[in-house]
Structures are given as C-alpha cells and as structure tokens.
C-alpha cells in the first residue's frame, strides 16, 4: 500500500505548479452559423441606413453551420443569408447572397437598360423588374428592360430584379453626361437644347442619300417628343428638305436624297439642322457637298480556317468597300485557287493542276460574299495552297489580294492545354480528339517513363520544365514555359 501513496503524492506535486503558468486562450470564433432570410427582409436590410438594428431580428431560420477558418463552402443554389459568429462575446453578422441569374447594365445614352440572363446564358424575358414603384416591361427588339432617363429623378434610387423566386436589389445612381452647349436661344440664359447629331458620311456626291441620327433634350432636359423639320443651310440660303417624327422620345433618324431640284452648289459645306416650327434650331451638324471620285477601293479577304482538314470545306469571305467603308455596288470578282507545296500524299499517284478552282462571281451588295473551297480539290494530300481574289468595281478599277492555308488529308497532332490547375494532353486527328491513345510520358530529366492513355490530365508542377510524349503515331517534346498564359493590355481613348 505504500507504493501507490507515493505515486499519488508525486503526481500531485508535479501537476500543482502548472497552474501558475500564463495561458493564452484563442478567442477567435471557430464555428459560424448560417441563417436564411426572405426577399422582403433582404431588401429592407440593404436599403435601410441602420442595418445593425435589423440583424438581430432576422436570426430565426438557421440552416447550416460552417468552419470560420475555411468559410461557408456548401452553399445552396440561390438565396439571401446572414453569416453569424461570436467574437469576444459580441455578435458579428455579415450578409451574403447566391444569385441564380446574372444582371447586366447596358451602356445606353438616354435610358437605363439592363438584361437578365440565367446561368446557362439564356436571355430571360419573364423577370419581374421594378424601378421604385414602376414595373419595367421587356423591350422585344433589344431584349432589355429599360426606362427613359426622363423618368429617373434624383441621384439614388432602388431597382429590384426577381426571377425564379429570388429577388436582387441594386442602388441606381444617375450621372449627368456633358452636353453640347452650341444651341443657344440668344437671351444669354444658357442653352435651349441639349443634343447631338451625326451623318453616315462626312461628304456626299450629287444624288447620294444622306442618312442622319439625332438625340435631343429640351431646356429642362426632357426628351423631345414632337415632330421637327429638317433643313439644309449655308451662308446664302436655307432649304427645307423633310419633316421627321421621333421613333422614340428624343431619338430621331431619317434620310433624304441630294437631288438636282435642291439646287445645291458643289464644293460647299452645308449645315444639316433639325428645327422646331418657329425656326428654333434643335440640333445640327455639317457635311461637304462635292462631285468626288472614289478611287480608294478597299478589299478584305479571309479564310475561315488556316488549317483545312479532310473532308471539311473551307470558306472564303470577300468584302469590297469604298473609301467611306460602304460596300461596293455592281462589283465583280474572280477567285483563283492554286496549289503551293505538296507535303505528303496518301495515294500512289497524285496530280494537282496549277489551277484547282476558278470562279467569276458578282459580289453581294449588302454583306460579305462567301465562297466554299471543298476538300476534294486537293485529293489525298497534305498540301499548302493559295487563294487569289481580284475585284473590279463599276469604274473598272481592279484590286487584288492573296491569302493562304494548308489542307490536311491525314494529320495527327499532340496538344497541351491548361484546365484550371492542371495540364491536359490530347491527340488530335484532323482536328478531332482521339480517345484511349497509348503513350509514354517523361518529365524533364527523368529516366523512367510512365505509360498513359490520352487524353491525360495532371496537376501543374512548377519544378517541371518540359514533358516528353512518345507513341506509335507521333512524339513530341513540350516546353512548359511556352504554355504559360500571357496577359496583353491595350490602351486607347473612348469618347
């Protein structure tokens, strides 16, 4: 009995001094709680300036818990939620949401316009969109929900979008864009109208059609919704050429022909104006009237693919325009397809003529002209070819362009592409992926190779500089540095 007592005494003496040490307790929260709230509660929370007084009343419907260090990972497909944690005896709440759709704000000068897409990329026309108390209807042409700027008063307003049982809330802030202050009423009190006006070209020939657009607001910055008159003027005279109605409040678009009855003088600048009945100029712009010759025909040709795989066809696009960028009328083209180099053949005898295809066609006057180049022209060969296009306009001016491509009757290719944090190796035959292709794979200076089946996916390893793939059909060495994505930034000025 003596030994157990001694052991007990020793234990007490050993444990006793440990209570005098300073212990640092971890006061950070370990577990968080998830509470779900309704659409109405979320809207009140997001639009009230003092949310702290609201949070405590919303912690009723607990649906989940989570590890604070990892965060809330297993989120449902949609909903409004409050994430609550206890930090040093104080309640800490954070709002979060999961959207089952996307809302895009469109760049439109005279209106608030937005589009709703589901997660599959489909435009949804059945959303319930409300701006304050006004329900916004879908515009069938643009597939957008829109409201004119004239109906948006004040700086900050609330817009809601409800679809598939989920309501999202947005704060809308209106910014006034700079206006053209050129239209004054003469009394020194400021501009009478805020407007802009453009034409489709900056100079015109006799009997050409002038197309124009304008957007105009009155002095109170409300879109003009009444009819206006179209005038042409210079220093010596003014001519009324048309009357125009707005196709939407503030928006005007029209056209007229510069026919001989207008008795315009060549080599003069004319001012195109929109006026009210009393002669007040609402908007204006200028163009030059001259009998010029268009000798700057522009020709653009391109092939749909620079690699053409049998039995797929290639497609040639031809677009001929004048110096103003307008598609030529009555233009004709000749298309010549010639072989360049035969790289491989897959038949005993191959004879390719120096002219594989020759066509004379009239070009489409409304859009680019498309011409098919069939694979059968090149027989069973891997060969390069050249396409030569000549275009003749109505003044018999000729413009020529060339473009080339490669035809593959049989082509195997080993590719490597990124997929998130991995690299995927694939074998392609004539552009299509092959499955279950036996290969051996070796990294950098490794001696031992691994047997794999393509397609094959492996994690990115920064210590590996190259990969060797070897097979019966093809072998390739892939440099990892050549696969690193590059970021290209282009700058510019946007008006």
PyMOL commands that set and color helices and strands:
alter all, ss='L'
color gray80, all
select helices_A, chain A and resi 2-20+39-47+52-58+149-151+260-262+375-378+480-483
alter helices_A, ss='H'
color red, helices_A
select strands_A, chain A and resi 31-37+62-67+79-87+90-98+101-105+111-118+128-131+134-136+138-139+144-148+156-163+166-173+194-199+203-204+209-217+228-233+238-244+251-257+268-275+281-289+298-303+307-309+314-321+332-345+357-362+369-373+381-392+398-408+412-419+422-429+432-434+437-443+450-454+456-459+466-470+475-479
alter strands_A, ss='S'
color yellow, strands_A
deselect
rebuild
show_as cartoon
